[in-house]
Amino acid sequence: MELRDLQAQIVQCRRCPRLVGFREAVAAEPPRRHRDETYWARPVPSLGDASARLLLVGLAPAAHGGNRTGRMFTFDSSGQWLYGILSGAR
């Protein structure tokens, strides 16, 4: 299976009703600072080179980070921490 096909399946996944309900509820009632933004509100696909030597896996998209942007580890404290660590580990 090609990576793009797997990503398409992941983005459409609804196997965890509790997580689906949470991410959709957050998208329906965003905080004031994000009211004018359209939320992704779907599972977040992978990002980066498929042949990379390092794989990072997140548990679930952050409510107003990955759930909003569609990119993992964005605009939240976990992303700030992770990118700080990675930039120092070159």
Phi, psi and omega per residue, in radians:
M1 nan 2.389 3.100
E2 -1.318 2.612 -3.139
L3 -1.009 -0.732 -3.120
R4 -1.105 -0.580 3.096
D5 -1.212 -0.739 3.090
L6 -1.090 -0.769 3.128
Q7 -1.062 -0.715 3.116
A8 -1.083 -0.697 3.090
Q9 -1.154 -0.726 -3.137
I10 -1.078 -0.805 -3.103
V11 -1.069 -0.517 -3.131
Q12 -1.569 -0.080 -3.033
C13 -1.120 2.384 3.095
R14 -2.372 0.513 -3.021
R15 -1.263 -0.330 3.138
C16 -1.963 1.645 -3.065
P17 -0.987 -0.630 -3.132
R18 -1.145 -0.761 3.120
L19 -1.192 -0.728 3.098
V20 -1.025 -0.823 3.130
G21 -1.065 -0.734 -3.138
F22 -1.116 -0.906 -3.062
R23 -1.144 -0.601 3.117
E24 -1.279 -0.630 3.092
A25 -1.152 -0.724 3.100
V26 -1.080 -0.747 -3.136
A27 -1.160 -0.568 -3.127
A28 -1.293 -0.482 -3.115
E29 -2.305 1.173 -3.126
P30 -1.244 2.767 3.068
P31 -1.146 2.839 -3.075
R32 -0.903 -0.707 -3.075
R33 -1.124 -0.287 -3.136
H34 -2.110 0.217 -3.061
R35 -1.000 -0.564 -3.081
D36 -1.588 0.143 -3.112
E37 -1.841 2.564 3.057
T38 -1.583 2.175 -3.124
Y39 -1.430 2.542 3.047
W40 -1.133 -0.944 3.035
A41 0.954 0.628 3.064
R42 -2.430 2.955 3.048
P43 -1.003 2.558 -3.076
V44 -1.640 2.138 3.139
P45 -1.307 2.979 -3.133
S46 -1.188 2.900 -3.112
L47 -2.480 2.299 3.076
G48 2.004 -2.993 -3.066
D49 -1.337 2.187 -3.134
A50 -1.127 -0.344 -3.141
S51 -1.778 0.274 3.135
A52 -1.071 2.691 -3.138
R53 -1.503 -0.174 -3.090
L54 -2.190 2.340 3.105
L55 -2.138 2.208 3.071
L56 -1.948 2.309 -3.112
V57 -2.126 2.254 3.073
G58 -1.745 2.640 -3.115
L59 -1.196 -0.883 -3.127
A60 -2.776 2.672 3.124
P61 -1.081 2.423 3.066
A62 -1.117 2.511 -3.038
A63 -0.903 -0.793 -3.080
H64 -2.054 0.265 3.050
G65 -1.893 -1.691 -3.129
G66 -1.068 -0.612 3.118
N67 -1.143 -0.505 3.135
R68 -1.520 -0.752 -2.997
T69 -1.643 -0.420 -3.055
G70 1.437 0.141 3.086
R71 -2.193 2.296 -3.085
M72 -1.173 2.639 3.070
F73 0.970 0.770 3.104
T74 -2.021 2.401 2.981
F75 0.991 0.613 3.032
D76 -2.516 3.002 -3.064
S77 -1.151 -0.575 3.125
S78 -1.155 -0.667 3.099
G79 -1.177 -0.731 3.114
Q80 -1.063 -0.776 3.130
W81 -1.116 -0.853 -3.084
L82 -1.081 -0.852 -3.126
Y83 -1.141 -0.570 3.053
G84 -1.109 -0.788 3.116
I85 -1.128 -0.801 -3.104
L86 -1.147 -0.679 -3.136
S87 -1.184 -0.453 3.114
G88 -1.478 -0.156 -3.045
A89 -1.820 0.298 -3.100
R90 -0.960 nan nan
